[in-house]
Amino acid sequence: MLRDRIQKQTYPQRKNTATILNYLEELVLINAKEVGLVPIDQDNNGYQDIPLPFGRIVSLEVPEEAVSATMMVEQGAVTIITDPDSDETVSIVATSKKRKRTLPIPVVELPITNSSAVLRFKENGSSPSINSGFGLANQDIFELVGSENLKKFRVIGVQENGTPVLRIQFYKTAQFG
């Protein structure tokens, strides 16, 4: 009777973690050096490659049994646009001899980041933007745990001259394996 009561309570009331007994089982597996998570087959949408064009917000297609994911970022091939007719380019410089007195403009320093991010993400269900969200760069690896976190995950491509790819492997618990 106590066992049935314990299994129905989530731990720790987050609705996206294993029950207390399942949680303890996972700890035993980890302690025994056994894997507590099993990769979901590609046929069951367990592995995905998601291209992220600049400015496009994407949610994950999460398999039903997924409880975590490992994500890796690969920077898109850089596209450099060159002027096909560079020899016909004309530069015009405008000058004026009239001088105007101007007052100095106060300079406000804004925080500027020198980010190498090719994508940005948020885990709380709100949409990231090109300036807001956690940034990931080329070859970064990120672990996301919890089915609710997987469902709320949003990502946007912020590489202007290429399309980065987010490579994702979803995992289920060994209990469902």
C-alpha positions as CSV (number, residue, x, y, z in Angstrom):
1,M,0.0,0.0,0.0
2,L,2.8,2.4,0.9
3,R,4.6,1.5,-2.4
4,D,1.5,2.4,-4.5
5,R,1.1,5.7,-2.7
6,I,4.8,6.6,-3.2
7,Q,4.7,5.8,-6.9
8,K,1.9,8.2,-7.6
9,Q,3.7,11.2,-6.2
10,T,6.1,13.0,-8.5
11,Y,9.5,14.0,-7.3
12,P,10.0,16.8,-6.6
13,Q,6.5,18.0,-7.7
14,R,7.8,19.2,-11.1
15,K,5.6,17.0,-13.3
16,N,8.5,16.2,-15.6
17,T,10.7,14.0,-13.5
18,A,10.5,10.3,-12.6
19,T,8.5,9.1,-9.6
20,I,10.4,8.6,-6.4
21,L,10.9,4.9,-7.0
22,N,11.9,5.5,-10.6
23,Y,14.3,8.2,-9.5
24,L,15.9,5.9,-6.9
25,E,16.2,3.2,-9.6
26,E,18.0,5.6,-11.9
27,L,20.4,6.4,-9.0
28,V,21.1,2.7,-8.5
29,L,21.8,2.3,-12.2
30,I,24.2,5.2,-12.3
31,N,25.9,4.0,-9.1
32,A,26.3,0.5,-10.7
33,K,27.9,2.2,-13.7
34,E,25.0,1.2,-15.9
35,V,23.3,3.6,-18.3
36,G,20.1,5.0,-17.1
37,L,19.2,6.6,-20.4
38,V,18.8,4.9,-23.8
39,P,18.9,6.7,-27.2
40,I,15.6,6.7,-29.0
41,D,15.8,5.1,-32.5
42,Q,16.0,7.4,-35.5
43,D,12.9,5.6,-36.9
44,N,11.0,6.9,-33.9
45,N,12.2,10.5,-34.5
46,G,14.9,10.1,-31.8
47,Y,17.6,11.8,-33.9
48,Q,17.0,15.0,-35.8
49,D,19.1,17.5,-37.9
50,I,17.4,20.9,-37.8
51,P,18.6,23.6,-40.1
52,L,18.2,27.1,-38.6
53,P,18.1,29.9,-41.2
54,F,18.7,33.4,-39.9
55,G,15.8,34.7,-37.9
56,R,13.7,31.6,-38.0
57,I,12.3,30.4,-34.6
58,V,12.0,26.6,-34.3
59,S,10.5,24.3,-31.6
60,L,11.6,20.7,-31.2
61,E,9.5,17.7,-32.4
62,V,9.8,15.8,-29.2
63,P,9.2,12.0,-29.2
64,E,6.6,11.0,-26.6
65,E,8.9,8.9,-24.5
66,A,11.8,11.5,-24.5
67,V,13.1,12.7,-21.1
68,S,16.3,14.3,-22.2
69,A,18.3,15.3,-25.3
70,T,21.9,16.0,-26.3
71,M,22.3,18.8,-28.8
72,M,25.3,19.8,-30.9
73,V,25.6,22.9,-33.0
74,E,27.4,23.0,-36.4
75,Q,28.0,26.3,-38.0
76,G,26.6,26.7,-41.5
77,A,28.8,27.1,-44.5
78,V,29.7,30.7,-44.8
79,T,28.2,32.4,-47.9
80,I,30.2,35.4,-49.1
81,I,28.5,37.6,-51.6
82,T,30.8,39.3,-54.0
83,D,30.2,42.0,-56.5
84,P,30.2,40.2,-59.9
85,D,31.1,43.5,-61.7
86,S,33.6,45.0,-59.3
87,D,35.4,47.0,-62.0
88,E,32.3,49.0,-62.7
89,T,31.8,50.2,-59.2
90,V,31.9,54.0,-58.8
91,S,32.4,55.7,-55.5
92,I,31.1,59.2,-54.9
93,V,32.4,61.4,-52.1
94,A,30.4,64.4,-51.1
95,T,32.2,67.3,-49.5
96,S,31.1,70.7,-48.3
97,K,33.1,73.9,-47.5
98,K,30.5,75.2,-45.2
99,R,31.3,74.6,-41.5
100,K,28.6,74.3,-39.0
101,R,29.2,74.6,-35.2
102,T,27.8,71.6,-33.4
103,L,27.7,70.8,-29.7
104,P,29.4,67.6,-28.6
105,I,27.0,64.7,-28.3
106,P,27.2,62.8,-25.1
107,V,28.2,59.2,-25.7
108,V,26.3,56.5,-24.0
109,E,28.2,53.2,-23.7
110,L,26.0,50.2,-24.4
111,P,27.0,46.7,-23.5
112,I,28.2,45.0,-26.7
113,T,29.0,41.4,-26.9
114,N,31.5,39.9,-29.3
115,S,29.5,36.7,-29.6
116,S,30.4,33.9,-31.8
117,A,26.9,32.4,-31.4
118,V,25.3,30.9,-34.5
119,L,22.0,30.2,-32.6
120,R,20.2,31.4,-29.5
121,F,17.7,29.5,-27.4
122,K,15.3,29.8,-24.4
123,E,13.9,26.9,-22.3
124,N,11.0,28.8,-20.8
125,G,8.6,28.6,-23.7
126,S,9.2,32.2,-24.8
127,S,10.8,33.0,-28.2
128,P,14.4,33.9,-28.5
129,S,15.6,36.7,-30.8
130,I,18.8,37.5,-32.5
131,N,19.8,39.6,-29.4
132,S,18.1,37.6,-26.6
133,G,18.6,34.1,-25.4
134,F,21.5,31.8,-24.5
135,G,24.0,31.7,-27.4
136,L,25.6,28.5,-28.7
137,A,28.5,28.6,-31.1
138,N,30.0,26.1,-33.6
139,Q,30.7,22.6,-32.0
140,D,29.0,23.5,-28.7
141,I,27.2,20.6,-27.0
142,F,24.1,21.2,-24.8
143,E,22.2,18.7,-22.6
144,L,18.5,19.4,-22.0
145,V,16.7,17.4,-19.3
146,G,13.0,17.0,-18.5
147,S,10.1,16.4,-20.9
148,E,8.5,19.8,-20.1
149,N,11.8,21.5,-20.9
150,L,12.1,19.7,-24.2
151,K,8.5,20.8,-25.1
152,K,9.2,24.5,-24.2
153,F,12.6,24.7,-25.9
154,R,12.7,27.4,-28.7
155,V,15.7,28.1,-30.9
156,I,16.6,30.7,-33.5
157,G,19.4,30.9,-36.1
158,V,21.5,34.1,-35.7
159,Q,24.2,33.4,-38.3
160,E,23.6,35.9,-41.1
161,N,25.8,34.4,-43.8
162,G,25.0,30.7,-43.3
163,T,22.6,28.2,-42.0
164,P,23.7,26.4,-38.8
165,V,22.4,22.9,-38.0
166,L,21.3,21.7,-34.6
167,R,21.9,17.9,-34.3
168,I,19.7,16.3,-31.6
169,Q,19.7,12.9,-30.0
170,F,16.7,12.2,-27.7
171,Y,16.8,9.7,-24.8
172,K,14.3,7.7,-22.9
173,T,14.8,6.1,-19.5
174,A,16.1,2.6,-19.4
175,Q,12.9,1.6,-17.6
176,F,11.0,1.9,-20.8
177,G,13.7,0.3,-22.9
